[in-house]
């Protein structure tokens, strides 16, 4: 079985995903842009396939009634998008080490995207 490892910038939080990664999406909503500095690309991972080391360094921000976002309390790297009511958690694509074996397949919340860039990769774009 494939495993994919990743970490925050400083290494205080490390994680491993067992199995192949699902295609990623890019979220252009205002919250993702403010938290990441641009848009946020992530892949949904079943919770039972994600192992996190350094949980004590993970800080959670409740960004809405339905979602919390996990980041490293030391370096500030955004790592997780967690809707607790779902069986999966989104993991930041940029936090993986090495090749992921997946690809971006969708842009979401493009109605909120910044005016300073265009999306020209030909992938589907959902307004919400």
Secondary structure as UniProt FT lines:
FT   STRAND          3..7
FT   STRAND          14..18
FT   STRAND          24..27
FT   HELIX           30..36
FT   STRAND          40..46
FT   HELIX           47..49
FT   STRAND          50..53
FT   HELIX           55..57
FT   STRAND          58..62
FT   STRAND          68..72
FT   TURN            73..75
FT   STRAND          78..82
FT   TURN            84..85
FT   STRAND          88..92
FT   HELIX           93..95
FT   STRAND          104..108
FT   HELIX           110..112
FT   TURN            115..116
FT   STRAND          124..125
//
